[in-house]
Amino acid sequence: MGDTKHDTQTVRAVVFRGVGTPLAVENITLDPPAPTEVLVRMKAVGLCHTEQHVIKGELPVGMTPIVLGHEGAGVVEALGPDVRGISVGDHVALLWKPVCKRCEPCQRGEHHRCDPGQDVNTGLQFNGTYRRHDASGAPVGSLCMTGAFAEKTVVDQASVVVVDRDIPFEVAALASCSAVGGYGAVTNATTVKDGDTVLIIGAGGQGSVAIQAARMAGATRVIVADHHQRRLDQAPGMGASDTVLVTAEGELAGKVLELTGGRGVDHAVVCAGSVDALTQAYRSARAGGSVVLSGIPPFAAKNIPLLPLEVLRGNGKTLVGSQYGAISQLVGIPQILDHSRHGKLRIKEIITRSYGLDEVSRGYDDLAAGEPGRGLLRFD
C-alpha cells in the first residue's frame, strides 16, 4: 500500500475566520492521516462560487477558523493503515461530498446522495475529529471535509477518487466539481433530445461545461444568460447560439420568450446561485419542459415566488435539484475525464486565470467582478 508513516507538519493554507475578516494565508499544523485517511500534496484547485458564498455569509459553515477550497486535485504522499485501493504516488481528485459506500444511497450506487455527505460544512473530518490547528493550538476546520486551499491536506479515503496520471491536474480539479455538475445537470438530471432548445443561466465554469453538454446531447439552440457581458463574450466559443445580458431581476423570462417566439425553451439549467434565476428559468421553460437547479442559492432564501397557477399551467413541467450532476461521483468524474481526453469536452480552455496561494483573495475579487471562465489556484 505504500508508506503509512508521516509526521505532524506545518503547511500554508487559506483560512477563513468569519464574514468581514479578510482571507489570510496562515501557517497551520497538519496532523498525519488517521487509519482511513490520506495525505495529499495539492497541485490545482478551482476557485468555485461555493467559497464566495461562504466569504459573503450566504452559506454558513459550522465553525471558524476553517480552511477553504474543495475543487482540487493532487498527489497522495502518505496514507493510513486501513486505506484500501489507494497508493502513495496516486493522482487523486477531491470529492466535496464523500462516498461512504455503506449508507442506503451508496448501496444503491447513488453516491451523490451519500447520507454522511449531506452536511459537509461542519468543518470536521469524515470521522468527526480535526487534523488542523492554528498557531494558538485551536482546531481549524476544513470546508467540505477537504480544505483544499493548502499546500497539503488530509482527507478520508471517502473523499478522493483516483484518476489516471496522464490527466492534467487542472482538468482533474475542475472535473471534481464544476465540470461534472454542469455536464450532469444537462445529461442526467434531465433529458435533452436532438433539436431541443436549452437555456443555461450562468456562464462561468459550470455553465461553460453545461453549454458544451447541451450541444453534445443534440440541442440545436443553446441560449446563455448572465449578468456579466465578459462571460457572455466567451459563451459562443463553448457552443452558445444566443446570449442574453441580464441587467435587472424579473426580465430574463420575457427576453427568452421573445427569442423563442413565445414558446419557451425545452430545458432550463440554472448554474447561478440566485432565486430570481431559478424563478426566471421556470417561467422561460415551455409547458412540459424541465428546469434543473445546479447552482447554490443563498442559504437564507426561503421560497421561490411562483404562483400556484403558474405551476398548474406548467402542465408536466418539472423542477429538480442536481448535485454532482445527478450521478455517482465515481461514475461522473471518470466520464468527464474521458470526454476531455477525447476532445469532446473542453475543460482546460475554461481556465482563464491562475493564482498562487497568496492571491486567492484577488481571485475571488475577480470572480465577483465577472471575469470569464474559471480561476485556478496552482501549486509549484
N, C-alpha and C positions, 0 to 999 in steps of 0.2 A: 504493500500500500504506500510505501514511501516513508519519509521522516515524520514521526509523530511528536517530536520534541521541539519545543520552542520556548524562548524566554519572554518575560514581560518586556515590552519595548516602548519607546517614545516615538510617536508619529505626529505629523502635522495634519490637522483636519479643520474643516469649516464648521464652526459651532454657532448654532442659533440659541440666543439667550432670552428671547422674548420680542414681541412686537414693538417696534420703535427703537430697538437696540441694533446697531449696525452689525452685520455679519463680521466675524473675525476668524482669522486662521490662528489656531492655538496649538500648542504642544500638549498632547494628551497621552496618558498611559494606556496602552492597549495590552490586555491580558492575553495569554496564549489560548488556543482553542480548547473548549470543553470536549468531552468524548465524541459528540456528534457534529462538531464544528470544524470549519476550515479557515485558514488564514489566507487572504487574497491580497496580492500586490495589485493595486488598481492601475489600469492603463488608460481607460477612457470612460467618461461619464457625461451623459447628455444633460443639458440644462432644461429640465422639464417644468411645465407650468405648476406641477404639484408643489414644488418648493416655493414658488412665487405665492401660491395661495397661503402657505404656512407663514411666510415672511410678512404678508399683509394682514394676517389674522383671520383669513377667510376659511382656513382649515386648521382647527385646533389640534395640538399634539398633547400627549399625555404627560409630558414632563419637559422641563428645560433645566439645564442645557441639553442640547441634542445635536448630534452630527447629522447634517442634511445629506441628500444625494441618494438616488436609488437606481437610476437608469445606467447601469455600469457593466464593465467587463474587465477582467484581469487574469492573473496567473496564480494558481494555487502554490503557496510556499510551504505550508505545513497543515497537518490535519490531526484530528483526534482519533483515538484508537478504535472507535466504533463507526467511523465513516466507511461507507460502502459505495463502490462504483466511481470513486473519485481518487485521483492520484496526484502527488506532488508534480508540478510542471503542467498540469492540465490547464487549458484555457477555459474560462467559465464566463457565462453571463449571469448577472444577479437577477433574482426574481423579487419584485416588490410585494408579491403575495406568495407565501411559502406553499409548498406541496408536502403535506404531512404523510400522504399515502395511506392513512389509517381511518380517517373520518368517512362518513357515508358518501358525501360527494366524491371524494378521492377514489373510493372503492368503485364508484360508477364511472371513473375516468374523467369526472368533471373537476379537474384540479383547480380551475379558475374560480370555483366555488368552495374551495377548501375552508372548512369551518374554523380552524385555528387562525386562518388568514383574514378573517372578517374585520378584525381590528388590529391593523399593523402599525398604528401610530402611537402606541403607548410609550415607546422608547425602549422597551425591554427586548432582550434576546428572545428567540423562539422558546427557550426553556424557562423564561420568566426571571432571568438574572441580568447582570451587567458585565460588559467586558471593557468598558472605558471609564477613565477617571480624569478629572482635570487637575490643575496644579495644586489645588487645595485638598485633593483626595475625594472630592464629591463625585458621585456617579454621573456619567454622561450617557444619555440615551443614543439610540440610532434610529433614524427615520426608516420606516418600512422594514425594520429588522435588518437593514443593510448598511446604513451610514457610509455611503459610497464616496462622499466628498472628503477623502482622506488618502494619504499615501498608501495605507494598508487598512484592511477591515477584517473583522472576524464575524462570520455568519454561519448559521446552521446549514447542514447539507440540504435541508429542505428548501433553502433559498438560493440555490445555484443550479444551473444546467450546464453540462459540459458541451463545448462547441468545438468544431474542427479547428485545428491550429492554422489552417490557411485562411481563415476568416479574419479580415481586419478587425481590430478591437473596436474601432468606432462603429462599424456595422453591427457587430455583436451587441454593443451597448444599446444602440437605438432599437435593435430587434427585440430587446428585452422588455420594452415598454411602448414607446410611441408608435413604432412601426407595426408591431403585432396588434396594437389597439386600433389603429386606423385601418389596417388591412382587414382584420376580422370583423370590424363593425360593418363593413360592406359585404364580405363574403360569407360570414357565419351568422351574424345577428339578424340579417335579412337576406333576401334572395334577389339579386339583380339579374335581369334577363337581357338577352340581346334586344337592342332597340330602346331600352329604358332611358328615362331622364332622371338624373341623380343630382341632388343639391348637397354640397358639402359646405358646412358653416365652420369657418376656422381654417386658415391656410398656412398654419405653422407646420411643425414637424409631423404631427399625427395626421393633419389634414392633407399634407402633401402626399402621404402614402395612401390615404383614402381615395384621393383623386386617381392615382395610378391603379388602385384596386378596382375602382368602378369601371375604368377603361378595360382592364383585363377581363372583367366579368361580362363585357359586351355592351355597356352603356354607350349610346351614340351621342348623348349630350350630358355634359357634366358642368353644372353651374356652381361656381365657387363664390362664397361671400365672406367678407372680412371687414374689420374696422380700419385696417391699415392698407393703404394703396401699395406700399412697397412689397407686402406679401402677395397681393393680388398680381403684381407685375411678374412674379415668379410662377404663378399658377398655370399659365398656358404651357410652359415648358414641361409641366408634370402631366398635362393632358386636359386642362380645363378648356371648355369651349366658350364659356361666358363667365364674366366676373361681375360682381356687384359690390360696390363700396357702400358699407353701412355707416351712415352718419348720425342716425338717431334711433332710439328704441321704437318699435312698432311699425317700422317702414318696410322691413325686408319682404314680408309675405306679399305685399302689394307689388313690389318690384318683380318678384319671382312669377306671380300670376300674370303680370304684363308680358314677361319674357315668354311665357308658355301659352299665350293666347287664352288665359283664364282657366286652363286645365289643371295646372299644378304639376308637381313632379311625382314620379312614381315612388321615389325613396328620398328621404332627407336624413343625412348623417350629421350629427352635432358634435364637432370636435372642439367646441368652445365651452367655457365654464360660465354660462350665463342663462338665467331663467328666461330672459327675453329671447335669446337664441333658440331655446327649446320651444317656446310658445310660437315663434315665427316659423319654425320648422314644421310644427304641426299644421299651421294654417297654410303652409306652402305645399303640403302634400295632398294629392288628389284623394277622393273617396276610395277606400280600399287599399290605399298605399301604405307606406311604412315610415316610421320615424325612429331613429336609433340615437340614444344619448350615450356618447363615449367620453366627452369632456366632463370635468369635475365642476359641478355648480357650487356656489358659496354654501358653506355649512349652515349659515343662518337662514337660508331660503326656506320658506315654509310651505309654499304651494305654487302650482302652475295656474296662471289666471286664464283658464279656458272655460267657456260657458258650457253647461251640460248639453245645450242644443248643438254646439259645435261637435261634441263627441258623438251625438246621435247622427248627425249628418256625415260624420266620418264613415259610417256605414261599412265597418270592417277595417277601418284604418287602425294600424297597430302602433303602439308606443312602447319601446323596450329599452332597457338599460343594457350596456355591454361593457364588461370588464375583461381585460386580456383578450379582446377580440372575440368574446363569447366562445372560446375554445381552450382546451387544456394548454397550459404554458409549455408542457413537454411535447406537444404536437405543433402548436402555432409558431413557436420560435424557430424550430428547425425548418418549417415551411418557409418562413420569411427568409432565412439564410440561404435556402436552396434557390428561391426566386431571385435573390440578389446575385448569387453565384452565376446564374444563367442569364442575367441581364434583364429579367422580367420586371424586377423592382429596382428602381434607382434609389438606394438608401444613402450611399456615400455622397451623392450630389446634393442631398438635403442639407448637409453640414456646411454652413456658410461662415461660421465664426469659431475661432478656437481661443481658449483661455488657459492660463496657468492657475494653480490653486489660489494664489493671492488675488486673482482677478475675477473670482466668482461673483462678487457684488456688482462689478461692472457688467458682467454677463447678464445678470438679471435686470439691470437698468436697460440694457439693450433690448432684452425681451419685452419689457414693458413699453419701450418706445416703438415697438412694432418692427424691429429688424426681421427680415425674412429668413426662412429656413430654421435650422436648429443650431444652437450654440453647443459647443463641446468642450469639456474640460479634458485636457490631455496631460499625461504624465510622461516624463522622460524615461 
